[in-house]
Amino acid sequence: MAFPRLLLPLLLSACSLTLPVVGQLADGSETFTGTATGGLDGAGVLSITSSGGRTCTGSFVYVTERTGEGTFQCSDGQSGPFSFVTTGTRGTGTGTIGGKTMTFTFG
């Protein structure tokens, strides 16, 4: 019996991993908390909220098995790229938001 093709996307979307994220701007002026959710398809979403109240969401894709990159879009109109390295359930990353460098960890 063939598996119905319509059910496959539903099953794949259920196979994701969500991990906590913490970070800060390099100058220490703002901290962040949030989540990173990655799927089996090699794509995911990084969502953070700052100590100043802004929210940022970034879609990412894996470039290799252990590295990925994406771009943030924030509620205050600022944006910027980010990249990360991962062991699978833990990792570190860097990026910029509005021209300011940030670092983060997840897992």
NORFEN-V148085 format. One record per residue. N is the residue number from 1. RES is the residue in three letters. SS is DSSP state (2 for helix, 1 for strand, 0 for the rest). PHI is phi in degrees with one decimal (none if undefined). NEAR is the number of other C-alpha atoms within 10 Angstrom. Layout:
N,RES,SS,PHI,NEAR  N,RES,SS,PHI,NEAR
This chain:
1,MET,0,none,3  2,ALA,0,-77.7,4  3,PHE,0,-77.3,7  4,PRO,0,-60.3,7  5,ARG,2,-61.4,8  6,LEU,2,-68.1,8  7,LEU,2,-83.5,9  8,LEU,2,-58.3,10  9,PRO,2,-60.7,9  10,LEU,2,-65.5,10  11,LEU,2,-68.3,9  12,LEU,2,-66.0,12  13,SER,2,-68.6,11  14,ALA,0,-78.5,10  15,CYS,0,-97.3,11  16,SER,1,-137.7,14  17,LEU,1,-128.2,13  18,THR,1,-111.8,16  19,LEU,1,-126.5,15  20,PRO,1,-72.1,16  21,VAL,1,-126.8,21  22,VAL,1,-132.9,18  23,GLY,1,-166.2,22  24,GLN,1,-159.1,19  25,LEU,1,-71.2,19  26,ALA,0,-59.1,15  27,ASP,0,-84.0,9  28,GLY,0,77.0,9  29,SER,0,-75.9,9  30,GLU,0,-151.2,14  31,THR,1,-113.9,18  32,PHE,1,-134.9,22  33,THR,1,-137.0,18  34,GLY,1,172.3,18  35,THR,1,-140.5,18  36,ALA,1,-123.4,21  37,THR,1,-121.8,16  38,GLY,1,-116.4,21  39,GLY,1,-110.6,16  40,LEU,0,-65.3,12  41,ASP,0,-81.1,12  42,GLY,0,86.9,14  43,ALA,1,-122.8,17  44,GLY,1,-168.2,22  45,VAL,1,-135.3,19  46,LEU,1,-111.8,23  47,SER,1,-122.1,21  48,ILE,1,-135.0,24  49,THR,1,-125.5,20  50,SER,1,-91.2,17  51,SER,0,-64.4,13  52,GLY,0,-88.7,10  53,GLY,0,98.1,12  54,ARG,0,-78.7,14  55,THR,1,-113.9,18  56,CYS,1,-134.5,23  57,THR,1,-128.3,20  58,GLY,1,-133.5,20  59,SER,1,-83.2,18  60,PHE,1,-135.2,23  61,VAL,1,-134.8,18  62,TYR,1,-77.9,19  63,VAL,0,-91.1,14  64,THR,0,-131.2,10  65,GLU,0,-62.4,11  66,ARG,0,-119.5,12  67,THR,1,-132.8,17  68,GLY,1,-149.0,19  69,GLU,1,-152.4,21  70,GLY,1,-165.1,21  71,THR,1,-137.3,21  72,PHE,1,-83.8,23  73,GLN,1,-127.3,18  74,CYS,1,-110.1,19  75,SER,0,-64.3,12  76,ASP,0,-93.5,11  77,GLY,0,91.3,10  78,GLN,0,-79.9,14  79,SER,1,-151.3,19  80,GLY,1,173.4,18  81,PRO,1,-83.1,18  82,PHE,1,-145.2,23  83,SER,1,-143.2,20  84,PHE,1,-151.9,21  85,VAL,1,-123.2,18  86,THR,1,-142.5,17  87,THR,0,-96.1,11  88,GLY,0,121.0,12  89,THR,0,-120.6,10  90,ARG,0,-145.1,13  91,GLY,1,-177.2,16  92,THR,1,-134.4,18  93,GLY,1,-153.6,18  94,THR,1,-137.0,19  95,GLY,1,-169.0,22  96,THR,1,-132.6,19  97,ILE,1,-130.4,19  98,GLY,0,59.3,14  99,GLY,0,84.3,11  100,LYS,1,-102.4,11  101,THR,1,-75.2,16  102,MET,1,-130.1,20  103,THR,1,-126.6,19  104,PHE,1,-151.5,20  105,THR,1,-128.0,20  106,PHE,1,-141.5,21  107,GLY,0,104.8,16
